[in-house]
């Protein structure tokens, strides 16, 4: 045991000088939970597996503190002085401390980071989102619906022209948003710049046909930052302002890639795809971190949108309540995590203006869903007080028939759907698949059962028959 890291019952950790973290720890055979907890605190802050003579009085004040240990549940809470983190607002650095070497320690059989609390004093040093779903709605002039989108399928193998033609069909069918799938890059069968050229032309044709704006999310992840930024700049050169987002594969490209795009292009929607997250977040994995932690870190990093799961409705693993919690961790100013209540504000939680904003936000979100409309929560006068929201992005096995069920679970329309097979496998093709999504939403909005609404909407009828099988 490293006793200098043990502060059981210490209430001073709630004084806004500490980032708080909750871990589930399984000690190796013969080790006690308290012993291993102090080893984790040492390894993830100032120490090593042994006491070192080179420690100074100042460095000892930067020790992480084990302040709560629950022997029954295996949950350990550790407080980290937030000044130990890179003062450049560096998410990678936080994750290196909190979810780095500790996963390789021989003293543990399991170590899962379950939740994090960011103190008010810390939040002002991090980017948070700049361009939000509200800005995207303004561009689309879309107020009474989720942003209904698709992933082009097959994931890879289409030429630029073939890819763009599928985009066109979806947009003409009424869809709003199209994204590259997470592995699409600069493959020889679809060079990146030629794909952008083709999408630009297809979008122009679709907008002329429908008389409504459209958006495409381009995967700019690359081997190095120079190439990534070159791709970003080419998209800016070819596309109209507001008509595109930048997708970064946040888990595989890394937090530095996410923050590079956030800082270089603050006026563009930053789409955080979490491909690879399951290696850390699946609940059966004893080592890693939770979906809730990933979502909070994405918001702190400045992601405009992050994938949050389908609440048990689609094909992806994950409990419904976890995905719903993650969606609200992204959206709301006051969010209830598994172990901590987070206030996404630069001011104290007892400030009267913040209390009023949180009340208004809860009322607007509740009334918006109840009335099946979207209402803007105006934080324009409070931007210096509040970390802006991140949009939940919903994908993984959804289809038009499942959309009403998902809506009833998530209880908000402030999200982006990106259905893939649920669109392109429609018996009449992509355009009909897009129409079926719109029709399914319209049925829910009008509080009409899908089968009833489908009697006069053939695309939805075909979707019900097909996906019902």
C-alpha positions in Angstrom: 0.0 0.0 0.0 1.1 3.5 -0.8 -0.4 5.3 2.2 0.5 8.8 0.9 -2.3 8.4 -1.7 -5.0 7.2 0.8 -7.4 9.9 2.0 -10.5 8.0 2.9 -13.5 10.2 3.8 -11.7 13.4 2.6 -14.4 15.9 1.8 -11.9 18.6 0.6 -11.8 16.9 -2.8 -15.2 18.6 -3.5 -13.6 22.1 -3.4 -13.3 22.3 -7.3 -9.5 21.7 -7.2 -9.9 18.1 -8.2 -11.2 16.1 -11.1 -13.0 13.1 -9.6 -13.0 9.7 -11.1 -14.9 6.5 -10.3 -13.3 3.1 -11.1 -14.4 -0.5 -10.8 -11.3 -2.3 -9.7 -10.7 -6.1 -9.3 -7.5 -6.8 -7.4 -5.1 -9.5 -8.4 -5.0 -12.6 -6.1 -3.7 -11.8 -2.7 -4.1 -8.0 -3.0 -6.7 -5.9 -1.1 -8.9 -3.4 -2.9 -7.5 -0.5 -0.8 -3.9 -1.6 -1.6 -4.5 -1.7 -5.3 -6.5 1.5 -5.3 -3.5 3.4 -3.9 -1.3 1.8 -6.6 -3.7 3.0 -9.3 -3.7 6.5 -7.8 0.1 6.6 -7.7 0.6 5.3 -11.2 -2.0 7.7 -12.6 -0.5 10.8 -10.9 2.9 11.4 -9.4 4.3 8.0 -8.4 5.4 4.5 -9.4 5.2 1.2 -7.6 7.7 2.3 -5.1 8.2 5.5 -2.9 10.9 7.7 -4.5 13.4 9.8 -2.7 13.3 12.5 -5.5 9.8 13.6 -4.5 9.5 17.2 -3.4 7.1 19.0 -1.0 5.4 20.5 -4.1 5.1 17.2 -6.0 3.6 15.5 -3.0 0.8 18.0 -3.2 -0.1 16.7 -6.7 -0.7 13.2 -5.5 -4.0 11.6 -6.6 -6.2 10.9 -3.6 -8.2 7.7 -3.0 -11.1 9.2 -1.0 -13.8 6.4 -1.2 -13.6 2.6 -1.4 -16.6 0.4 -1.5 -15.5 -3.2 -0.8 -18.9 -4.6 -1.7 -19.1 -3.1 -5.2 -15.4 -2.8 -6.0 -16.0 0.9 -6.9 -13.1 3.2 -5.9 -13.2 7.0 -6.2 -10.0 8.9 -6.8 -9.5 12.7 -6.9 -6.9 14.2 -9.2 -5.6 17.8 -8.8 -6.7 19.1 -12.2 -3.6 21.3 -12.5 -1.5 18.2 -13.2 -3.0 18.1 -16.7 -1.4 19.8 -19.7 -2.5 23.5 -19.5 -3.2 23.5 -23.3 -6.6 21.9 -22.8 -5.2 18.5 -23.9 -7.7 15.6 -23.8 -5.0 13.1 -24.7 -3.1 14.1 -21.6 -6.1 13.5 -19.3 -6.6 10.1 -20.8 -2.9 9.3 -20.4 -3.2 9.9 -16.7 -6.6 8.4 -16.0 -6.7 5.5 -18.5 -3.1 4.9 -19.4 -0.5 2.7 -17.7 -2.9 1.6 -15.0 -4.5 -0.9 -17.5 -1.2 -2.8 -17.7 -0.5 -3.1 -14.0 0.0 -6.7 -12.7 -1.7 -5.8 -9.4 -5.1 -5.6 -11.2 -7.3 -8.2 -12.8 -9.8 -5.5 -13.8 -9.9 -1.7 -13.9 -12.7 0.2 -15.6 -13.1 4.0 -15.5 -16.8 4.4 -15.0 -17.4 8.1 -14.6 -15.6 11.5 -14.4 -16.5 14.8 -12.8 -14.9 18.0 -14.3 -14.7 20.9 -11.8 -16.0 24.3 -12.8 -12.5 25.8 -12.5 -11.2 23.3 -15.0 -13.8 23.6 -17.8 -12.7 27.1 -18.9 -9.4 25.7 -20.0 -10.9 23.3 -22.5 -12.5 23.9 -25.9 -15.9 22.4 -25.7 -18.0 22.5 -28.9 -18.1 25.6 -31.1 -20.4 24.7 -34.0 -23.5 22.8 -32.7 -26.6 21.1 -34.0 -28.4 24.4 -33.5 -26.1 25.9 -36.2 -26.8 23.0 -38.4 -30.6 23.4 -38.0 -30.2 27.1 -38.9 -28.4 26.1 -42.1 -31.0 23.4 -43.0 -33.9 25.5 -41.8 -35.1 22.4 -40.1 -37.0 22.9 -36.8 -39.6 20.1 -36.4 -37.6 16.9 -36.9 -34.4 15.1 -36.0 -31.8 15.5 -38.7 -32.5 12.3 -40.6 -29.4 10.9 -42.3 -27.7 7.9 -43.8 -24.4 6.2 -44.2 -23.7 5.2 -47.8 -23.5 1.4 -48.2 -21.6 -0.6 -49.2 -19.1 0.9 -46.8 -16.4 0.8 -49.4 -16.0 -0.2 -53.1 -18.2 2.4 -54.9 -16.5 4.8 -57.3 -16.9 8.5 -56.6 -19.7 8.8 -59.1 -21.5 5.8 -57.8 -21.2 7.0 -54.3 -22.5 10.5 -55.2 -25.4 9.0 -57.0 -26.5 7.2 -53.9 -26.2 10.5 -51.9 -28.4 12.1 -54.6 -31.1 9.5 -54.3 -31.2 9.8 -50.5 -31.4 13.6 -50.6 -34.1 13.6 -53.3 -36.0 11.2 -51.1 -36.1 13.9 -48.4 -33.1 13.0 -46.3 -31.1 15.7 -44.8 -27.6 14.4 -43.9 -25.2 11.9 -45.5 -21.9 10.7 -44.0 -18.9 8.8 -45.2 -18.6 5.5 -43.3 -15.8 5.3 -40.8 -13.3 3.4 -43.0 -13.7 5.5 -46.1 -10.6 7.5 -46.9 -8.5 7.9 -50.0 -8.7 4.4 -51.5 -7.6 3.8 -55.1 -11.2 3.0 -56.2 -12.5 6.3 -54.7 -9.8 9.0 -54.5 -10.8 11.5 -51.8 -10.8 14.6 -53.9 -12.7 13.0 -56.8 -15.3 11.8 -54.2 -15.7 15.3 -52.9 -16.1 16.7 -56.4 -18.8 14.2 -57.2 -20.6 14.8 -53.9 -20.5 18.6 -54.5 -22.2 18.1 -57.9 -24.8 15.6 -56.6 -25.7 18.0 -53.7 -26.2 20.9 -56.1 -28.5 18.7 -58.2 -30.4 17.5 -55.2 -30.9 21.0 -53.8 -32.1 22.3 -57.1 -34.6 19.3 -57.2 -35.9 19.6 -53.7 -35.4 23.3 -53.1 -33.9 22.5 -49.7 -30.4 22.4 -48.3 -28.4 19.3 -47.7 -25.3 18.3 -45.6 -22.5 15.8 -46.1 -20.0 14.6 -43.5 -16.6 13.9 -44.9 -14.1 11.6 -43.1 -10.9 13.6 -43.0 -9.0 11.1 -40.8 -5.5 10.5 -42.2 -2.0 9.2 -41.5 -0.7 12.7 -40.5 -2.1 16.1 -39.6 -0.8 17.7 -42.8 -2.8 15.3 -44.9 -5.8 15.6 -42.7 -5.8 19.4 -42.9 -5.2 19.2 -46.7 -8.4 17.1 -47.0 -10.3 19.6 -44.8 -9.1 22.5 -47.0 -10.1 20.7 -50.2 -13.7 20.2 -48.8 -13.9 23.9 -47.9 -12.7 24.8 -51.4 -15.3 22.6 -53.1 -18.4 22.8 -50.9 -20.7 25.7 -49.9 -20.2 27.0 -46.3 -22.5 25.1 -44.0 -23.1 22.2 -46.3 -20.5 19.9 -44.8 -19.1 18.4 -41.6 -15.7 17.0 -40.8 -15.7 13.4 -39.5 -12.8 12.3 -37.4 -12.4 8.7 -36.3 -11.7 9.8 -32.7 -10.7 6.5 -31.2 -8.4 5.4 -34.0 -7.1 8.7 -35.2 -6.8 9.9 -31.6 -7.8 12.8 -29.4 -5.1 15.1 -30.9 -6.7 14.6 -34.3 -10.1 15.6 -32.9 -8.8 18.7 -31.2 -6.7 19.7 -34.2 -9.8 19.9 -36.3 -11.8 21.6 -33.6 -9.2 24.4 -33.2 -8.3 24.8 -36.9 -12.0 24.9 -38.1 -14.2 26.2 -35.2 -17.0 27.2 -37.6 -17.5 23.7 -39.0 -19.5 20.8 -37.5 -17.0 18.3 -35.9 -18.4 14.8 -36.2 -16.7 12.4 -33.7 -17.1 8.8 -34.9 -16.2 6.3 -32.1 -15.2 3.3 -34.2 -13.1 1.0 -31.9 -14.8 2.2 -28.7 -16.2 -1.2 -27.9 -12.7 -2.5 -27.0 -12.8 -0.1 -24.0 -16.5 0.5 -23.3 -18.3 -2.9 -23.6 -19.7 -3.6 -20.1 -18.3 -7.2 -20.1 -14.8 -5.9 -20.6 -13.1 -5.7 -17.2 -10.5 -3.1 -18.4 -11.2 0.2 -20.2 -13.7 3.0 -19.7 -17.4 3.5 -20.0 -19.5 5.0 -22.8 -20.4 7.8 -20.4 -16.7 8.7 -20.0 -16.1 8.6 -23.7 -19.1 10.9 -24.3 -18.0 13.4 -21.6 -14.5 13.5 -23.0 -15.8 14.1 -26.6 -17.8 17.0 -25.4 -14.9 18.5 -23.4 -12.7 18.1 -26.6 -15.2 20.1 -28.6 -17.0 17.5 -30.7 -20.2 19.0 -32.3 -21.6 15.5 -32.5 -20.7 12.0 -31.1 -22.2 8.6 -31.7 -24.1 7.6 -28.5 -25.8 4.3 -29.5 -29.4 3.2 -30.3 -30.7 2.6 -26.8 -31.1 -1.1 -27.4 -33.2 -0.6 -30.5 -30.5 -1.3 -33.2 -27.8 -3.9 -33.6 -25.1 -2.6 -31.3 -24.4 -4.0 -27.9 -25.2 -1.8 -24.9 -28.0 -1.2 -22.3 -30.7 1.2 -23.2 -30.2 3.3 -20.1 -26.5 3.7 -20.8 -27.1 5.0 -24.3 -29.9 7.4 -23.1 -27.7 8.7 -20.3 -24.9 9.3 -22.8 -27.2 11.2 -25.1 -28.1 13.5 -22.3 -24.5 13.8 -21.1 -23.9 15.2 -24.6 -27.0 17.5 -24.7 -27.8 19.0 -21.4 -26.2 21.6 -19.1 -26.7 19.6 -16.0 -26.3 15.9 -16.5 -26.6 12.9 -14.2 -23.8 10.4 -14.8 -23.5 7.0 -13.2 -21.6 8.4 -10.2 -21.3 12.2 -10.6 -23.6 15.1 -11.5 -21.9 17.3 -14.1 -22.6 21.0 -14.5 -21.3 22.0 -18.0 -20.7 25.6 -16.9 -17.8 27.9 -16.1 -19.7 29.2 -13.0 -20.7 27.6 -9.8 -23.8 25.4 -9.7 -25.6 27.6 -7.2 -25.4 30.7 -9.5 -29.0 31.9 -10.0 -28.6 32.4 -13.7 -27.3 28.8 -14.1 -30.2 27.4 -12.0 -32.6 29.3 -14.2 -31.0 28.1 -17.4 -31.1 24.4 -16.2 -34.8 24.8 -15.3 -35.6 26.3 -18.7 -33.6 23.6 -20.5 -35.5 20.8 -18.8 -38.9 22.5 -19.5 -38.0 23.1 -23.2 -36.7 19.5 -23.7 -39.8 18.0 -22.0 -42.3 20.3 -23.8 -40.5 19.8 -27.2 -40.9 16.1 -27.0 -44.4 16.2 -25.6 -45.5 18.5 -28.4 -43.4 16.7 -31.0 -41.6 20.0 -32.0 -38.1 21.4 -31.6 -37.6 24.5 -29.5 -34.3 26.3 -29.3 -32.8 26.7 -25.8 -31.3 30.1 -26.0 -27.9 30.3 -24.4 -26.6 33.1 -26.7 -26.3 35.5 -23.7 -24.7 32.8 -21.5 -22.1 31.5 -23.9 -19.3 32.5 -21.5 -21.0 30.6 -18.7 -21.8 27.3 -20.4 -20.0 24.6 -22.3 -22.1 24.2 -25.5 -23.9 20.9 -26.2 -22.8 18.0 -28.3 -25.3 16.4 -30.6 -26.1 12.6 -30.1 -25.5 10.8 -33.4 -27.5 7.6 -33.7 -26.5 4.7 -35.9 -26.2 0.9 -35.9 -29.1 -1.2 -37.1 -31.9 1.4 -37.1 -34.5 1.4 -39.9 -37.7 3.3 -40.5 -39.9 0.8 -38.6 -37.7 1.2 -35.5 -37.6 5.0 -35.5 -40.8 5.6 -33.4 -39.6 3.1 -30.8 -36.2 4.9 -30.5 -37.9 8.3 -30.2 -40.1 7.1 -27.3 -36.9 5.9 -25.5 -34.7 8.9 -26.2 -37.5 11.5 -25.5 -36.0 14.2 -27.6 -35.8 15.1 -31.3 -32.4 16.8 -30.9 -30.2 14.2 -32.6 -28.9 13.0 -36.0 -29.8 9.6 -37.3 -27.4 7.8 -39.8 -29.2 4.7 -40.9 -27.3 2.6 -43.5 -28.8 -0.7 -44.3 -32.1 0.6 -43.0 -32.2 2.9 -46.0 -30.4 1.2 -48.8 -31.9 -2.2 -48.4 -35.4 -0.9 -49.0 -37.0 -3.0 -51.7 -37.5 0.0 -54.0 -34.0 1.4 -53.4 -32.4 4.3 -51.6 -34.8 7.1 -52.6 -37.7 5.0 -51.3 -35.8 4.2 -48.2 -35.3 7.9 -47.5 -39.0 8.5 -48.0 -39.9 5.7 -45.6 -37.8 7.3 -42.9 -39.5 10.7 -43.4 -42.9 8.9 -43.4 -42.1 7.0 -40.2 -41.2 10.2 -38.5 -44.3 12.0 -39.7 -46.4 9.1 -38.4 -44.8 9.4 -35.0 -45.1 13.2 -35.0 -48.9 13.0 -35.8 -49.2 10.2 -33.2 -50.5 7.8 -35.8 -49.6 4.0 -35.7 -47.2 3.1 -38.4 -49.4 0.4 -40.0 -52.2 3.0 -40.2 -50.1 5.7 -41.7 -48.6 3.1 -44.2 -52.0 2.6 -45.8 -51.5 5.8 -47.8 -47.7 5.8 -47.9 -46.4 3.0 -50.1 -42.7 3.4 -49.2 -43.4 3.0 -45.5 -45.7 0.0 -46.3 -42.9 -1.7 -48.1 -40.5 -1.0 -45.3 -42.8 -2.5 -42.7 -43.2 -5.6 -44.9 -39.5 -5.9 -45.6 -38.1 -5.2 -42.1 -40.9 -7.2 -40.5 -39.3 -10.3 -41.9 
